Amino acid sequence: MILLVEDDPTDVFLMERAMKKGNLNVPMRHAKNGRDAIEYLDAAGKRTDPNAYPVPSVIFLDLKLPLVHGFDVLRWIKQESTLSNVPVIILSSSPEVEDREKAHKLGAQKYLVKPPTAEGLTETLREFSVLN
């Protein structure tokens, strides 16, 4: 299962379209802001209800989020023992080297610039063993 943390409906649509174009039949959950992402992941990490809150196989995380910034979400994930090994892929409109470096220092496994392509998503999901 993929968790997409993204506040822009257009970017959610583009991600869904890229997944469909790449025939990527992987379940995806969506969090609209950083606070919602942390609340979801907190419940998943505590395994309170694995059916309602499955731990994602990979997290696609935007940086510029309302309520809690993406860097803060990433920092929180990497401090949680039950979630720290979940790969986090930054999916951002920022091509800035500083953002890329900060994301990697905080534990992101990959940094992609929006919009995602079907080929790029397929490669990334295979890289992190989300696809067979």
Beta strands, then each sheet from edge to edge (+ up, - down):
strand 1: 2-5
strand 2: 28-31
strand 3: 58-61
strand 4: 88-92
strand 5: 110-113
sheet 1: 2+ 1+ 3+ 4+ 5+
end
